[in-house]
Amino acid sequence: MPIKDILTVLDLAGDQPAAKYALEFGRNYDAHVTGLAVSFEPVVPAFAAAPMPVDYLQAAHDQAVAAANEAKKEFDELARLAAVNNESRLAEILTGGPLENVLVHCRPTDLVVIGQSNPDQPEPMRELLIETILFESGVPVLLVPYIGSKTFQPQNVLVGWDGSSTATRAILSALPILEKAENITVLVIEKKTTTENGQPGAEVANYLARHNMNVTVDVVANPQTGIGDTVLNYVSDNGNDLVVMGGYGHSRMREFLFGGATKEILDSMTVPVLMAH
């Protein structure tokens, strides 16, 4: 299915690398792009000895809404310059509270684009936003490094393959992108030797080749580092401009815990990563 509707969660500070990527991506695919600014409402601590002053709460609310509206304004101007069909929205949530007000915007779309957490300009709940959208929206998520991206039309794509359902969903979600790429590498990381017949990754490579894609398979056996670091090192060595992979995690109580490889990649990614869960 073609990508015709994109939603990007706007940064509240910085140069909006995710929004820029989403808009250029939308222009390349003739897609509608929606910019979603999230206003983080202040929460009153339950242990507060005295009621919080009304003036303080109102000022905090106004500041949060003003920051979100400024992000919307920046997106609107970027969209105008990009000449892309667009709209912008605002979602208000309580800091530390449920994110359903965000998810309702993410679900009816083809792709959600969101920026990596920037350690120099941290934003409230950024990592929780990424986790929740990835695991609860049902929509593939394209994460953009906070340093931005040099290209908006990936040509040298790395596909992480382990035979899982999440990796399968990521590949199916990325088909419109993969079809436009010049080279696709299916990377299989074998942490231990297996006795399976045939080349690992051959079946998925054949599947992609039937879609008229230029595909090669590369197997890394017994890596000396974790899976996440192995992928990142491979990207650095081979100049890939997009990674497609499954996102792993499970819930414990009300917190989402990323699988180790997913967490490593999201913390240290240098190129965009498309994930599905």
Salt bridges, closest charged atoms under 4 A:
ASP11 OD1 - ARG126 NH2 3.23
GLU24 OE1 - ARG27 NH2 2.50
GLU41 OE1 - HIS61 ND1 2.41
GLU77 OE2 - ARG80 NH2 2.65
GLU87 OE2 - HIS32 NE2 3.68
GLU87 OE1 - ARG89 NE 3.16
GLU100 OE2 - ARG107 NH1 2.80
GLU123 OE1 - ARG126 NH2 2.86
GLU179 OE2 - HIS211 ND1 3.91
ASP267 OD2 - LYS263 NZ 2.76
